[in-house]
Amino acid sequence: MTVTLLAERRRAAVDTTAARGRNRSRPRIAPWYFTGPAVALFAVFFAYPLVASLVESFQREDGTGASWAGLANYERLFSDPLVGGALLNIGLILVIQVPLMLSLALVLAQVLNQSWLRLRSTYRIGYFLPAVTTLVAYTIVFRVLLRADNGVFNQLIGLVGLSPVDWLNDPFWAKVALIASVTWRWTGYNMVILLAGLQAIPKQQYEAAAVDGAGPVSTYLRVIVPQLRPVILFCLITSTIGTLQLFDEPYILTEGGPDNATLTPVLYLYQVGFQQLDFGYASAIAWLVVAIIGLLSFAQFKFLGRRS
């Protein structure tokens, strides 16, 4: 009986080993069933347009079709005053709007993280609502509010005795209006991300700082900010990328005017590509924007993400 049982166990072990060997020899195609659709969509809707745009940037359109132009489109970038003006506009908006927005978001996140505040959920939803509002809808609303004749903003400043402002037709105030509208929409979005970062900080660290005699300012600078550094870096990079891709707001609010004061690189790309039908030069502008985004993101990671 014992000998028979041992023989059966040996045969079962041999069969199991053989089955494992056969399974190992089979190609593992199951992962491709799951990743295949995503890879196909990525190839069709991202990789192919990316490569096609790069090739297009070295071509020019004429009456007979596209022809090879070498670096002509990129050389044209350096002599086009509208490209320089658009980069100057977006650089000015970037250095003002992004720090302003992140500072407001950090303050709001800190306030809404306090346990003594009532209706915190209501405030959080209220501040986040602009982020889910349609870009076109909110920009049209801002355009109505900023009207020079009977806009709500001019009526409000008129209550304190100030003269009406031509928000959308003055080069300076048009930039202010653009910065205000973008800040209004994205502050709540960044606030939610920073709030999640604040709530991830263990309470024991606050208690340890209090035991060591640290005040609110010292606790904020030495405990909260270092813990939030990766989250702040994420918000900074995504906000920088979003600002450099600014299109909807200047297009609907001012159409890039007045006198190209709110012209952005992506808006200029749209005008060149879809209004002038010069897709080769538009592709070169697109790759210029990609290069700037890549350099700024690398610099932010290099100098701000080192201690993260």
MOSULUR-V146184 format. One record per residue. N is the residue number from 1. SS is DSSP state (a for helix, b for strand, c for the rest). PSI is psi in degrees with one decimal (999 if undefined). D_LAST is the distance of its C-alpha to the last C-alpha in Angstrom with 1 decimal. Layout:
n = {N	N}
ss = {SS	SS}
psi = {PSI	PSI}
d_last = {D_LAST	D_LAST}
This chain:
n = {1	2	3	4	5	6	7	8	9	10	11	12	13	14	15	16	17	18	19	20	21	22	23	24	25	26	27	28	29	30	31	32	33	34	35	36	37	38	39	40	41	42	43	44	45	46	47	48	49	50	51	52	53	54	55	56	57	58	59	60	61	62	63	64	65	66	67	68	69	70	71	72	73	74	75	76	77	78	79	80	81	82	83	84	85	86	87	88	89	90	91	92	93	94	95	96	97	98	99	100	101	102	103	104	105	106	107	108	109	110	111	112	113	114	115	116	117	118	119	120	121	122	123	124	125	126	127	128	129	130	131	132	133	134	135	136	137	138	139	140	141	142	143	144	145	146	147	148	149	150	151	152	153	154	155	156	157	158	159	160	161	162	163	164	165	166	167	168	169	170	171	172	173	174	175	176	177	178	179	180	181	182	183	184	185	186	187	188	189	190	191	192	193	194	195	196	197	198	199	200	201	202	203	204	205	206	207	208	209	210	211	212	213	214	215	216	217	218	219	220	221	222	223	224	225	226	227	228	229	230	231	232	233	234	235	236	237	238	239	240	241	242	243	244	245	246	247	248	249	250	251	252	253	254	255	256	257	258	259	260	261	262	263	264	265	266	267	268	269	270	271	272	273	274	275	276	277	278	279	280	281	282	283	284	285	286	287	288	289	290	291	292	293	294	295	296	297	298	299	300	301	302	303	304	305	306	307	308}
ss = {c	a	a	a	a	a	a	a	a	a	a	a	a	a	a	a	a	a	a	a	a	a	a	a	a	c	c	c	c	a	a	a	a	a	a	a	a	a	a	a	a	a	a	a	a	a	a	a	a	a	a	a	a	a	a	a	c	c	b	b	b	b	c	c	b	b	b	b	c	c	c	a	a	a	a	a	a	a	a	c	a	a	a	a	a	a	a	a	a	a	a	a	a	a	a	a	a	a	a	a	a	a	a	a	a	a	a	a	a	a	a	a	c	c	c	c	c	c	c	a	a	a	a	a	a	a	a	a	a	a	a	a	c	c	a	a	a	a	a	a	a	a	a	a	a	c	c	c	c	c	c	a	a	a	a	a	a	a	a	c	c	c	c	c	c	c	c	c	c	c	a	a	a	a	a	a	a	a	a	a	a	a	a	a	a	a	a	a	a	a	a	a	a	a	a	a	a	a	a	c	c	c	a	a	a	a	a	a	a	a	a	c	c	c	c	a	a	a	a	a	a	a	a	a	a	a	a	a	a	a	a	a	a	a	a	a	a	a	a	a	a	a	a	a	c	c	c	a	a	a	a	a	a	c	c	c	c	c	c	c	c	c	c	c	a	a	a	a	a	a	a	a	a	a	a	c	c	c	a	a	a	a	a	a	a	a	a	a	a	a	a	a	a	a	a	a	a	a	a	a	a	a	a	a	c	c	c	c}
psi = {-44.0	-39.7	-41.3	-42.0	-41.1	-37.9	-41.5	-39.1	-38.0	-43.2	-40.0	-39.9	-40.2	-42.6	-40.7	-42.5	-40.1	-39.7	-41.8	-39.2	-40.5	-40.3	-37.2	-33.5	-19.3	142.5	136.4	91.5	-8.6	-43.3	-30.0	-27.1	-34.6	-39.1	-17.8	-51.0	-40.7	-40.6	-40.2	-43.9	-40.5	-42.3	-39.7	-45.4	-6.5	-56.2	-47.5	-48.6	-33.6	-49.5	-41.7	-38.7	-39.7	-43.4	-40.3	-30.9	-15.5	15.8	162.2	149.4	132.5	-169.7	-24.6	-2.0	-163.3	140.0	156.4	131.0	-0.6	-132.0	15.9	-41.7	-37.5	-34.0	-34.0	-28.8	-38.8	-14.7	3.9	113.3	-26.9	-33.5	-44.9	-42.1	-40.7	-40.4	-37.8	-42.6	-48.5	-30.8	-41.3	-44.0	-38.4	-47.6	-17.6	-49.4	-44.4	-50.0	-39.5	-47.2	-44.4	-34.1	-45.9	-42.5	-38.6	-41.2	-46.4	-41.4	-39.6	-41.8	-45.1	-4.8	-2.4	134.9	-23.6	-12.0	126.8	158.3	36.1	-41.0	-38.1	-44.7	-41.0	-44.2	-42.6	-42.9	-26.1	-20.3	-41.2	-29.2	-24.8	3.6	141.8	135.5	-47.4	-42.2	-48.7	-32.4	-37.8	-39.7	-44.1	-36.9	-37.7	-43.1	-28.7	11.8	143.9	-31.4	-58.1	32.3	153.7	-39.1	-41.8	-33.1	-37.3	-45.5	-21.1	-26.3	-26.4	15.1	10.8	152.1	151.3	147.9	135.8	80.3	-41.3	-6.4	3.4	130.3	-40.6	-51.1	-24.6	-40.0	-40.6	-44.1	-39.7	-45.4	-41.6	-42.2	-42.2	-40.5	-42.2	-40.3	-38.8	-4.9	-45.1	-36.1	-48.4	-31.5	-42.3	-41.0	-44.3	-35.2	-41.0	-38.9	-39.7	-40.4	-15.9	-10.0	125.0	140.6	-23.9	-30.0	-35.6	-42.9	-39.1	-38.7	-38.2	-39.4	-35.6	-1.4	17.3	136.1	-179.9	-42.4	-45.2	-40.3	-40.3	-44.6	-34.2	-17.5	-52.2	-51.4	-45.3	-36.1	-30.9	-2.7	-45.7	-36.3	-42.3	-40.4	-40.7	-47.2	-39.4	-44.6	-46.3	-36.2	-38.2	-44.8	-44.0	-39.5	-40.8	-20.2	17.1	124.1	-53.0	-48.2	-52.4	-30.4	-42.7	-39.0	-50.8	-5.7	31.5	-9.5	-170.9	142.9	41.4	24.8	-24.2	21.4	127.4	161.3	-41.0	-36.2	-40.4	-37.3	-43.6	-43.6	-42.6	-42.7	-46.4	-8.6	-40.2	-7.3	32.7	78.5	-27.4	-47.7	-36.0	-38.3	-37.1	-40.1	-40.8	-42.6	-26.2	-43.2	-42.4	-42.3	-41.8	-43.7	-43.2	-43.1	-43.6	-41.1	-41.0	-42.6	-40.3	-41.4	-38.5	-44.2	-27.2	-24.4	3.0	-42.7	1.5	999}
d_last = {67.2	64.4	64.9	64.7	61.5	59.8	60.9	59.4	56.1	56.0	56.8	54.1	51.5	52.8	52.6	49.0	47.9	49.7	48.1	44.6	45.5	46.8	43.7	41.5	43.8	43.4	40.9	38.0	38.6	37.4	33.7	35.3	37.1	34.0	31.8	34.8	35.1	31.5	31.7	35.0	33.7	30.7	33.1	35.7	33.7	30.6	31.2	34.8	34.4	31.5	33.8	36.8	35.1	34.1	37.8	39.1	37.3	39.6	42.7	45.0	47.2	50.9	54.1	54.3	50.7	47.5	47.9	45.6	44.4	42.0	39.6	41.9	39.6	36.6	39.0	40.2	36.7	36.8	40.2	39.8	39.6	38.5	35.3	34.5	35.3	33.2	30.2	30.9	31.2	28.0	26.1	27.7	26.9	23.2	22.6	24.5	24.0	20.3	19.3	22.4	21.6	18.0	19.3	22.2	20.2	17.9	21.2	22.9	20.3	20.4	24.2	24.6	22.6	25.2	27.7	30.6	30.5	33.2	33.3	29.5	29.8	32.3	30.1	27.1	29.5	31.1	27.9	26.8	30.3	30.0	27.2	29.9	32.7	34.1	33.0	36.7	38.0	35.7	36.2	39.9	39.8	38.0	40.7	43.4	41.8	41.5	45.0	46.8	50.1	49.5	45.7	44.3	41.9	45.0	47.0	44.4	44.1	47.9	48.2	46.9	49.2	46.9	48.3	47.1	44.3	44.6	41.1	41.3	43.8	42.5	39.9	37.8	38.1	37.5	34.0	33.6	34.8	32.5	29.4	30.7	31.4	28.0	26.2	28.6	27.8	24.1	23.1	23.9	22.0	18.7	19.8	20.2	16.6	15.3	18.0	17.0	13.5	15.5	17.8	15.4	14.6	17.3	20.3	20.6	17.8	19.8	22.9	21.6	20.7	24.2	25.8	24.3	25.9	22.9	24.1	22.8	21.2	19.6	18.4	16.9	15.2	14.1	13.6	13.2	11.1	8.1	8.6	9.0	6.2	5.6	9.4	10.2	8.7	10.9	13.7	13.6	14.0	16.6	18.4	18.7	20.1	22.4	23.7	24.4	26.4	28.4	31.9	33.5	33.4	34.8	37.3	38.7	38.5	39.8	40.1	38.3	40.8	42.3	42.8	39.6	37.6	35.3	35.5	32.1	31.6	31.7	34.8	36.4	35.7	37.5	40.4	40.8	40.5	42.3	44.7	45.6	45.1	43.5	41.0	40.4	39.2	37.3	35.4	34.7	33.2	31.1	29.7	29.1	26.9	25.1	24.5	23.2	20.8	19.5	19.2	17.5	14.9	14.4	14.2	11.6	9.3	10.4	10.3	7.8	5.0	5.5	3.8	0.0}
